[in-house]
């Protein structure tokens, strides 16, 4: 079975100000970015079987807007994704059912770029781009060479960075 992992950094958010980081909403630009992500993601990977979404406001808003343009079969808001590092996200992915074809993780930097770099099995131009970090509303699309339980360093191939025009 082909498995795809999409690691997505949330869309552009408002500055923190007195809201606190977890309560930062999307900026107007971020709402446009997120709405454009759905159709672009649908074109790139088809339907999403499982979405794991950080509980921060900017990630849940990103997901809600992108879900208007791509079919998502199941979604779960995961509190731990807000503060998770790459190894914690990887441990979460180990629990994804093996029957799941495409999993989307909506999270934060630098975790998204670090995990994509860790999983990628090549030292190509995409690896270099991702190692520098990914901008808001950017998806790292990886094809897995293993099942979800075996996912680890260099066991996936970063096939594309998706950043729709906005």
C-alpha positions as CSV (number, residue, x, y, z in Angstrom):
1,X,0.0,0.0,0.0
2,X,1.3,3.5,-0.9
3,X,1.5,5.8,2.1
4,X,1.9,9.6,2.0
5,X,2.7,11.9,4.8
6,X,2.0,15.6,4.5
7,X,3.7,17.9,7.0
8,X,2.1,21.3,6.9
9,X,3.1,24.5,8.6
10,X,0.1,26.5,9.6
11,X,-0.8,29.6,7.5
12,X,0.2,33.2,8.4
13,X,-1.0,34.2,11.9
14,X,-1.4,37.5,13.6
15,X,1.3,38.7,16.0
16,X,1.1,37.4,19.5
17,X,0.3,40.7,21.3
18,X,-1.6,40.0,24.5
19,X,-3.5,36.9,23.1
20,X,-0.8,34.4,24.0
21,X,0.9,32.3,21.4
22,X,-1.7,29.4,21.4
23,X,-4.6,31.8,20.8
24,X,-3.1,33.7,17.8
25,X,-5.7,33.7,14.9
26,X,-4.9,33.6,11.3
27,X,-4.1,36.9,9.6
28,X,-6.1,37.9,6.5
29,X,-3.2,36.7,4.4
30,X,-3.3,33.4,6.3
31,X,-7.0,32.9,5.6
32,X,-6.3,33.3,1.9
33,X,-3.3,30.9,2.1
34,X,-5.3,28.2,4.0
35,X,-8.3,28.4,1.6
36,X,-5.9,28.0,-1.4
37,X,-4.2,25.0,0.3
38,X,-7.2,22.7,0.1
39,X,-7.6,22.5,-3.7
40,X,-3.8,22.4,-4.1
41,X,-3.5,19.6,-1.6
42,X,-6.3,17.7,-3.3
43,X,-4.6,18.0,-6.7
44,X,-1.3,16.9,-5.2
45,X,-2.3,13.9,-3.0
46,X,-6.1,13.3,-3.4
47,X,-8.1,12.7,-0.3
48,X,-6.6,12.8,3.2
49,X,-7.4,9.7,5.3
50,X,-6.3,11.2,8.6
51,X,-5.5,14.7,9.8
52,X,-3.7,15.3,13.0
53,X,-4.0,19.0,13.9
54,X,-2.3,21.0,16.7
55,X,-4.7,22.6,19.1
56,X,-3.3,26.1,18.6
57,X,-5.9,28.4,17.1
58,X,-3.9,29.2,14.0
59,X,-3.5,25.5,13.1
60,X,-7.2,24.6,13.7
61,X,-8.2,27.6,11.6
62,X,-5.8,26.6,8.9
63,X,-7.2,23.1,8.9
64,X,-10.8,24.2,8.8
65,X,-10.2,26.5,5.8
66,X,-8.2,24.0,3.8
67,X,-10.7,21.2,4.5
68,X,-13.2,23.2,2.4
69,X,-11.1,22.2,-0.7
70,X,-10.0,18.6,0.1
71,X,-11.8,15.5,1.3
72,X,-10.6,14.6,4.8
73,X,-12.0,11.3,6.1
74,X,-11.0,11.7,9.8
75,X,-9.5,14.5,11.9
76,X,-8.2,14.7,15.4
77,X,-7.0,17.8,17.3
78,X,-4.0,16.8,19.3
79,X,-3.0,19.0,22.2
80,X,0.6,17.6,22.3
81,X,1.3,18.7,18.7
82,X,1.5,22.3,19.9
83,X,4.7,21.7,21.8
84,X,5.9,18.5,20.1
85,X,9.3,18.1,18.6
86,X,10.1,15.9,15.7
87,X,10.6,12.7,17.8
88,X,7.2,13.3,19.6
89,X,5.4,13.7,16.2
90,X,7.2,10.6,14.9
91,X,5.9,8.7,17.9
92,X,2.4,9.9,17.2
93,X,2.7,8.8,13.6
94,X,3.8,5.3,14.8
95,X,0.2,5.0,16.1
96,X,-1.4,5.7,12.7
97,X,-3.4,2.6,11.5
98,X,-1.5,0.7,8.8
99,X,-4.6,0.9,6.6
100,X,-4.2,4.7,6.4
101,X,-2.9,5.9,3.0
102,X,-2.5,9.6,3.5
103,X,-1.9,11.4,6.8
104,X,-1.8,15.2,7.2
105,X,-0.1,16.8,10.2
106,X,-0.8,20.5,10.7
107,X,1.8,21.9,13.0
108,X,4.5,24.4,13.7
109,X,8.1,25.4,12.9
110,X,10.7,24.3,13.5
111,X,9.2,20.8,14.1
112,X,7.7,20.5,10.5
113,X,11.0,21.2,8.7
114,X,13.1,19.2,11.2
115,X,10.8,16.1,10.9
116,X,10.7,16.4,7.1
117,X,14.5,16.6,7.0
118,X,14.9,13.7,9.4
119,X,12.6,11.4,7.4
120,X,13.9,12.4,3.9
121,X,16.3,9.8,2.4
122,X,18.3,12.1,0.1
123,X,20.6,15.1,0.2
124,X,19.0,16.9,-2.8
125,X,17.8,20.5,-3.4
126,X,14.5,19.9,-1.6
127,X,16.4,18.7,1.5
128,X,18.5,21.9,1.4
129,X,15.3,24.1,1.2
130,X,13.6,22.2,4.0
131,X,16.7,22.3,6.2
132,X,16.5,26.1,6.2
133,X,12.9,26.0,7.5
134,X,9.5,26.1,5.7
135,X,7.4,29.3,5.3
136,X,3.9,29.5,6.5
137,X,1.3,27.6,4.5
138,X,3.9,25.2,3.1
139,X,3.4,21.5,2.9
140,X,6.2,18.9,2.7
141,X,4.9,15.9,0.9
142,X,6.7,12.6,1.6
143,X,6.2,9.2,0.2
144,X,6.9,6.5,2.8
145,X,9.0,3.4,2.1
146,X,7.8,1.7,5.3
147,X,4.6,1.3,7.2
148,X,3.6,3.9,9.8
149,X,5.1,1.9,12.7
150,X,8.5,1.6,11.0
151,X,8.7,5.2,10.0
152,X,12.1,6.6,11.1
153,X,15.2,8.5,9.9
154,X,15.6,8.3,6.1
155,X,12.6,6.0,5.5
156,X,10.6,8.4,3.4
157,X,11.2,10.5,0.3
158,X,10.4,14.2,0.1
159,X,8.7,14.4,-3.3
160,X,7.4,18.0,-3.2
161,X,7.1,21.2,-1.4
162,X,3.6,22.6,-1.9
163,X,3.0,26.3,-1.5
164,X,-0.1,27.5,-3.4
165,X,0.0,31.0,-4.9
166,X,-1.5,33.6,-2.7
